[in-house]
């Protein structure tokens, strides 16, 4: 369970850094034209996909692997 806490702290950094990227993308979208707006849109979609993967999918995979082990059994890292 300690490893789960470490993983959650690492993903917290990603979650806290996301608003800065979204603000930057919003500025690009507001003041940019054409391809710059497209880049800003792609940046936000990529960030949202990255957040979803970091928080939910990796947690699911880790918990799935952890549940398959007996309590006290060594994990291969």
Buried (B, 14 or more C-beta within 10 A) or exposed (E): EEEEEEBEEEBEEBEEEBEEBBEEBEEBBEEBEEEEBEBBEEBBEEBEEEBEEBBEEEBEEBEEEEEEEEEEEEEEE
